[in-house]
C-alpha cells in the first residue's frame, strides 16, 4: 500500500480505467491515502454529503498520529520480517472491521474520489454511494462459500480417520495430525469471521438501500448507467468478479432496492450481448460466459416456478409495473414468461449470428459463451438443434480441418448434445396456452407504452416508465 498510487492517480495520472483501478486498489481501499481525493475539501456537483462520516474518518487519522507519537524512540530496531508481519496484522484488523463500516455512506473519501472519476452527468442517474458500494465489495462480502469450507474440513477429518500411511513414522504422523487439526481450527475461525462480515454487510446494505437512488434526477436512465459503469466493466475482469456481478444483482433484488427496474435492466443486459461478443478477448468471453450463465440460471428459475417468482420477484419494487405510480402492481408471472420467451429468441439470434460471422474471433467468442451457458441455454429444441447443426458444419468444413476453430466447434457441439434431453418444445416455453397468450398480447397493444422496455411492450403502459427507473 505504501508504493501504490491513490485511486484517483491510477485513473487520472496513469490512465487506467476505473474498473482496473478498483481491481488493483480494492484490497487496500480502507487505507485513507488510497481512497481519498487529491484535496479533501474538493467539492463536485452531484451526490450528497455527510459530515458525520467525514468527521469519523478525520478522528481516525488523528488517533493514528497520536498513537505514533506515543512510541518510544529508544525501541530496538525491528527486522524486515517483523515489520512485514505488523503491516499484515494492521491490514487484517482493517478488514476485520469489514467494508460495511462506511459502506454506502455519503461524504466518505471514497465517494468524493468517485465523483471525480466519471463525467458529472453520471451522478444525475446513479449516486456515488451506490457506485462505490458496488466497486468496494467483493464476492465474499455477499455470500460465504460454506460448502468449500465444509468439503475441506471433511477431507482433513477423513485423512485423520484413515490414519498414517505404512511408510510414515509415528513421530511424523503425530506432527502431521497436529498440523491438520490446526488447519481445521483455522478454517472454522475463518468461516466464522466471514459469516460475521457478511451479516454486517447485509445489515448495512438494508439500511442504506432506500437512499442510494432516491434523489436521482434521471431515474429513467439509472438501469442503463448501472449497466454501463458497473456491471459490464467488472464482469469481464476475472471469473470471481463475474460471479460477484451476478450475486450483486441477486442481492439488490433480494433487499428490495427501490428506483431500479430489474426487468428493464435484464432487457438492456441481453441487448448488449452482440457487442460483448465482438468486443472482447477469448479470456474475457469465457469470463463473461460465467456471468451470463448465473444470470440465465436465475431468470429460468423464475420462469419455471410461479411460486419462486412470486417469492423472489412478485413482491419486489424492482419488478413494479410503474415506479411513478404509488402502490403500482408488479409484473405478473404470465407476463414475465412472455418476456422471457422473447429474451430466449433474442439470445438465440445473437448466438446464431456469432457462429455465422465472417470473423473467426467472433465465432470463437460465441463458442466460449455457449460452452459456459450450455446447461441453461438453449431451452428450446429448435434453437438447440440449429446451433448444434451450425457447430457441426463449422467443425466438418474442409477449410477448417486441423484448425483450433474446428476443434472448438466440435467440443461445444458435444456439450450441447449432452443437454439435448432437457430441451423443451416450442409451445411449452411461454408457460401458458396459446389462446391466453394472444389475449394478453391484445391487451398490451391496446395500452400505450414506449417500445424501449421489453416489459412495457407487452404489459401495462406503466412498464415503460419503470424501464429505467
Secondary structure as UniProt FT lines:
FT   HELIX           7..12
FT   HELIX           18..25
FT   HELIX           26..28
FT   TURN            29..30
FT   HELIX           32..35
FT   TURN            40..41
FT   HELIX           51..70
FT   TURN            73..74
FT   HELIX           80..96
FT   HELIX           99..101
FT   TURN            103..104
FT   TURN            106..107
FT   HELIX           109..117
FT   HELIX           120..124
FT   HELIX           128..136
FT   HELIX           139..142
FT   HELIX           146..162
FT   TURN            166..167
FT   HELIX           170..212
FT   TURN            214..215
FT   HELIX           219..221
FT   HELIX           222..226
FT   HELIX           227..231
FT   HELIX           232..235
FT   TURN            236..237
FT   HELIX           239..254
FT   TURN            255..256
FT   TURN            258..259
FT   HELIX           262..271
FT   HELIX           273..278
FT   HELIX           282..304
FT   HELIX           306..309
FT   HELIX           310..314
FT   HELIX           317..319
FT   TURN            323..324
FT   TURN            326..327
FT   HELIX           333..355
FT   HELIX           360..373
FT   TURN            374..376
FT   HELIX           381..396
FT   HELIX           398..400
FT   TURN            401..402
FT   HELIX           404..418
FT   HELIX           420..422
FT   HELIX           426..428
FT   TURN            429..430
FT   HELIX           434..446
FT   TURN            451..452
FT   TURN            454..458
FT   TURN            461..462
FT   HELIX           463..466
FT   TURN            467..468
//
